[in-house]
Amino acid sequence: METAFSQALSVEFANIDELEHASLLTQMVEALRHDDVNDMLDALSCFFSNIPVKREKYYQTLFYAVFVLIGARTHAECWTNRGRVDAVVETPCGIYVFEFKLNGTASAALAQIKEKGYHEKYLRDGRKVTLAGVAFDAEMRNLSDRQIEVAADAVR
């Protein structure tokens, strides 16, 4: 039920046809399988390219729906002891901590992850922890910048 709802939501929100939708989902799965966050975000930006609104929550909703569709364990608005991280995506090989900024910078988003320690509760998990600061541009209505880095303090 959740997957069917996510598919309908992502197709409608992204305003793309079913064939392109399936192709982009496949690209995202392959990118995550190869731990290629940049390629995954490139595919994700295609979902965002037709969004007609300029609110961060809209982008977060589509982000969540797409990741549910590709089978990644996804958490939105995760509370920590020092704030709330926008999204966490878990795969068998890694954990990805995302912070989004609408009309902000990717460096500010990444700095917030580090400053607030959003990734700390995942460090002892044993999987690679990747931090991703992502900026959306309201005028462009898409991803405008990203900064990706692996948490240096992960325990393996």
C-alpha positions in Angstrom: 0.0 0.0 0.0 2.8 2.4 0.9 4.7 1.6 -2.3 1.6 2.1 -4.5 0.8 5.4 -2.8 4.4 6.5 -3.1 4.4 5.7 -6.8 1.2 7.6 -7.5 2.5 10.5 -5.4 5.9 10.7 -7.1 4.4 10.4 -10.7 1.8 13.1 -9.9 4.2 15.4 -8.0 7.0 15.1 -10.6 4.6 15.4 -13.5 6.5 12.8 -15.6 5.3 9.8 -17.7 5.5 6.3 -16.3 8.3 5.1 -18.6 10.6 8.0 -17.6 9.6 7.4 -14.0 10.6 3.8 -14.1 13.9 4.6 -15.8 14.8 7.2 -13.2 14.0 4.8 -10.4 16.3 2.2 -11.9 19.1 4.8 -12.2 18.7 5.7 -8.6 18.8 2.1 -7.4 21.9 1.5 -9.4 23.5 4.6 -8.1 22.8 3.6 -4.5 24.0 0.1 -5.2 27.3 1.6 -6.3 27.4 4.2 -3.5 27.3 7.0 -6.1 25.4 9.8 -4.3 26.1 12.3 -7.0 24.5 10.1 -9.7 21.6 9.4 -7.5 21.1 13.1 -6.9 21.3 13.7 -10.7 18.5 11.2 -11.2 16.5 12.8 -8.4 16.9 16.2 -9.9 14.9 14.9 -13.0 12.0 14.2 -10.6 12.2 17.8 -9.3 12.5 19.4 -12.8 8.7 19.8 -13.3 7.7 20.8 -9.8 5.6 23.9 -10.0 5.9 25.1 -6.4 8.6 26.7 -4.3 8.2 25.1 -0.9 10.8 22.9 0.8 8.2 20.5 2.2 7.0 19.7 -1.3 10.6 18.7 -2.3 10.9 16.7 0.9 7.7 14.8 0.2 8.8 13.8 -3.3 12.2 12.9 -2.0 10.6 10.6 0.6 8.2 9.0 -1.9 11.0 8.3 -4.4 13.2 6.6 -1.9 10.3 4.4 -0.6 9.7 3.3 -4.2 13.3 2.2 -4.7 13.1 0.1 -1.5 15.4 2.1 0.6 14.5 2.4 4.3 13.7 6.1 4.5 13.0 8.3 7.5 11.8 11.9 7.3 12.2 14.6 9.9 14.2 12.4 12.3 14.6 13.8 15.8 18.0 13.8 17.5 19.0 15.2 20.8 20.0 18.4 19.0 17.4 19.0 16.4 15.7 17.3 13.4 17.5 16.0 10.3 15.5 16.3 7.1 16.0 12.7 5.9 17.9 9.5 6.5 18.2 6.8 3.9 19.4 3.3 4.9 20.7 0.7 2.5 22.4 -2.6 3.3 25.8 -1.0 2.8 25.3 2.6 4.0 23.4 5.3 5.8 22.9 8.6 4.1 22.0 11.7 6.2 20.4 14.5 4.2 19.8 18.1 5.1 18.0 20.4 2.6 18.1 24.1 2.2 15.7 26.0 0.0 17.4 29.1 -1.4 20.4 28.3 0.9 23.7 26.6 0.3 24.8 23.0 0.3 27.7 24.0 2.5 25.3 25.5 5.1 23.2 22.3 5.0 26.4 20.1 5.5 27.6 22.4 8.3 24.2 22.0 10.0 24.5 18.2 9.9 28.0 18.4 11.5 27.2 21.1 14.0 24.1 19.4 15.3 25.7 16.0 15.1 22.7 14.5 13.1 24.8 11.6 12.0 26.3 10.7 15.4 23.6 8.1 16.3 24.5 6.1 13.2 28.3 6.0 13.7 28.4 2.7 15.6 26.1 0.9 13.2 29.1 -0.5 11.2 27.8 0.8 7.8 29.4 3.7 6.0 27.8 7.0 7.0 27.5 9.6 4.3 26.5 13.2 4.9 24.7 15.1 2.2 24.0 18.8 2.2 21.6 19.6 -0.6 20.4 23.0 -1.8 17.2 23.7 -3.8 16.8 26.8 -5.8 13.2 28.1 -5.8 13.5 30.0 -9.1 15.2 27.1 -10.8 12.8 24.7 -9.0 15.5 22.1 -8.7 18.6 21.0 -7.0 21.2 23.8 -7.3 24.1 22.5 -5.2 25.3 19.5 -3.2 28.1 18.7 -0.9 28.8 15.1 0.0 31.2 13.7 2.5 31.8 10.5 4.4 31.6 10.8 8.2 35.2 10.5 9.3 34.4 9.3 12.7 32.4 6.2 11.8 33.3 3.0 13.8 33.9 0.0 11.6 
